[in-house]
Amino acid sequence: MRDRERVAGRGSLPLGVILAGGASRRFGSAKALAEVGGVTIVERVRAALAAVLPEVRIIANEPHLFAELDLPVRPDLLPGAGPMAGVQAALAWAAEEGRPGALCMGCDLPFVSPALLRALLDRAEETGAEVVVPESRGRRGVEPLCAFYSVACRPAVDALLRAGERGMTALLDSSRVDRLPLAEVLQYGDPDVLFLNVNTPRELETAALLAAEHA
């Protein structure tokens, strides 16, 4: 999907969605509002999404926390059901507006680059996959909280949540998935940095050091 096509047909484009419905238990406070390099993580995520899509939204169960962002906010349809519930809410929003899907990012990813997000969107358009997910060096081998989800995978999401399934791996196993190969991801940066998620104060310290190194 090329930039001029995104500008020309806003209504037919995916939504950019920040997933911020978690409780941040390991962090101890709202991790999305922690600062990295003088900018909150959620603002970094918004900037990355806004660089490739004209419409950015937030899924959050405490919308007052994000009032200063002045972005549309909705809660999970099934609170307490983990990130898959956030994807469910994002896809319901996209379907309601006639969008093809949602480019979803966790609110704790300070270093994902717009170039990588653009590659995911291009891949989604080229392959027609229900899910496009980047490969990484993480324990799953992929990053489902930095991925494109088509509205076509809504039935799978709904069925899994009804069955009490919360793991994102189950959704990937139940959908037609295309992977952005690690070799291509490496063109956009070090995967260990791109997909660094800030879940603990120690990880915030790591992120701050990385931001200082690249300032």
C-alpha positions in Angstrom: 0.0 0.0 0.0 1.7 3.2 -1.1 1.6 6.5 0.7 -0.4 8.3 -2.0 -3.0 5.6 -1.9 -3.3 6.0 1.8 -4.0 9.7 1.4 -6.4 9.3 -1.5 -8.7 6.7 0.2 -8.8 7.4 3.9 -12.1 5.5 4.4 -10.8 2.3 2.8 -7.6 2.3 5.0 -7.1 0.3 8.1 -7.3 2.0 11.5 -4.1 2.5 13.5 -4.9 1.2 16.9 -3.0 1.5 20.2 -3.8 -1.3 22.6 -3.7 0.1 26.1 -6.2 -2.0 28.0 -3.7 -3.9 30.2 -3.4 -3.3 34.0 0.4 -2.7 34.0 0.7 -4.9 37.1 4.4 -5.6 36.6 5.2 -2.0 36.0 3.3 -0.7 39.0 1.6 2.3 37.2 0.4 3.1 33.7 3.4 2.1 31.7 2.1 3.8 28.5 2.6 7.1 30.3 6.2 6.5 31.3 8.6 8.7 29.4 11.4 7.5 27.2 13.7 10.2 25.9 11.4 12.9 27.3 8.3 11.5 25.4 5.7 9.2 26.8 5.7 5.7 25.3 2.1 6.0 24.1 3.0 9.3 22.3 5.8 7.5 20.6 3.5 4.7 19.5 0.9 7.2 18.3 3.6 9.0 16.2 4.7 5.8 14.6 1.2 4.8 13.6 0.2 8.4 12.5 3.2 8.4 10.2 1.6 5.6 8.1 -2.1 5.9 8.7 -4.4 9.0 9.0 -6.7 7.6 11.7 -5.3 6.5 15.0 -7.5 5.2 17.9 -6.9 3.8 21.4 -8.4 0.8 23.1 -8.2 1.4 26.8 -10.3 0.6 29.8 -9.2 3.8 31.7 -9.8 6.4 29.0 -9.1 9.3 31.3 -5.5 8.4 31.3 -5.2 9.3 27.7 -7.4 12.4 27.5 -4.4 14.6 26.7 -3.8 12.7 23.5 -7.2 13.9 22.2 -7.7 10.6 20.3 -10.9 8.5 20.1 -10.9 5.9 22.8 -13.0 2.8 23.4 -12.8 0.0 26.1 -12.3 -3.7 25.5 -15.6 -5.4 24.7 -14.5 -8.1 27.2 -12.5 -6.4 29.9 -9.9 -8.5 31.6 -9.5 -10.9 28.7 -6.0 -9.8 27.7 -4.6 -8.3 24.5 -6.9 -10.5 22.3 -9.8 -8.5 23.7 -8.1 -5.4 22.6 -7.8 -6.8 19.0 -11.4 -7.8 19.2 -12.5 -4.2 20.1 -10.2 -2.8 17.4 -11.6 -5.0 14.7 -15.2 -4.2 15.8 -14.4 -0.5 15.4 -12.8 -1.1 12.0 -15.8 -3.1 10.8 -18.2 -0.5 12.1 -16.4 2.1 9.9 -16.1 -0.1 6.8 -12.3 -0.5 7.2 -10.4 -3.5 6.1 -8.7 -4.1 9.4 -6.5 -2.6 12.1 -2.8 -2.1 12.4 -2.4 -2.8 16.2 0.4 -1.8 18.4 0.9 -2.4 22.1 1.2 0.8 24.1 4.6 -0.3 25.6 6.6 -0.4 22.3 8.7 2.8 22.2 10.9 2.0 19.3 8.8 0.5 16.5 9.6 2.4 13.3 7.1 3.7 10.7 9.1 2.0 8.0 8.4 -1.4 9.6 4.7 -0.5 10.0 4.6 0.5 6.4 6.1 -2.8 5.4 3.3 -4.7 7.3 0.6 -2.7 5.5 2.2 -3.3 2.1 2.5 -7.0 2.9 -1.2 -7.1 3.9 -2.2 -5.5 0.7 0.0 -7.8 -1.4 -0.9 -11.1 0.3 -4.5 -10.6 1.4 -3.7 -12.5 4.6 -5.9 -12.2 7.7 -3.0 -11.4 9.9 0.4 -10.0 9.0 2.9 -10.3 11.8 6.7 -9.5 11.9 9.2 -12.2 12.8 11.5 -11.5 15.8 14.1 -13.1 18.0 11.6 -13.3 20.9 10.3 -16.5 22.5 7.3 -16.7 20.1 9.4 -15.9 17.0 6.8 -13.3 16.0 5.3 -10.1 17.5 1.5 -10.3 17.5 1.2 -6.9 19.3 2.7 -5.2 16.4 0.7 -6.6 13.5 -2.0 -6.1 11.0 -5.4 -7.8 11.6 -8.0 -8.0 8.9 -11.7 -7.8 9.9 -11.9 -11.3 8.2 -10.4 -12.8 11.4 -13.2 -11.4 13.7 -15.0 -14.8 13.8 -11.9 -16.5 15.0 -11.2 -13.8 17.6 -14.8 -14.0 18.9 -14.8 -17.8 19.0 -11.6 -18.0 20.9 -12.7 -15.4 23.5 -16.0 -17.2 24.0 -14.0 -20.4 24.6 -12.0 -18.7 27.3 -8.8 -18.6 25.2 -6.6 -15.5 25.9 -3.3 -16.4 24.2 -2.4 -14.5 21.0 -0.7 -17.6 19.7 -4.1 -19.3 19.5 -5.4 -16.5 17.2 -2.4 -16.9 14.9 -3.0 -20.7 14.8 -6.7 -20.0 13.9 -6.1 -17.5 11.1 -4.5 -17.2 7.7 -1.2 -15.6 8.7 1.6 -14.1 6.7 5.0 -13.4 8.3 7.2 -10.5 7.5 10.5 -12.4 7.5 13.2 -11.6 10.0 15.6 -10.8 7.2 13.3 -8.0 6.1 12.6 -6.8 9.6 16.4 -6.4 10.0 16.3 -3.7 7.3 14.3 -1.5 9.7 16.5 -2.0 12.8 17.6 -4.4 15.5 14.6 -6.5 16.3 15.6 -6.5 20.0 15.2 -2.8 20.0 12.2 -2.5 17.6 10.2 -4.9 19.8 11.5 -3.9 23.2 8.3 -3.8 25.3 8.4 -1.9 28.6 6.7 -4.1 31.2 8.9 -3.4 34.2 10.9 -0.5 35.6 14.1 -2.2 34.6 13.0 -2.4 31.0 12.2 1.3 31.2 15.8 1.9 32.3 16.9 -0.1 29.2 14.7 1.9 26.9 15.9 5.2 28.4 19.5 4.2 27.7 18.7 3.2 24.2 16.9 6.5 23.5 20.0 8.4 24.9 22.3 6.4 22.6 20.3 7.3 19.5 19.5 10.9 20.5 
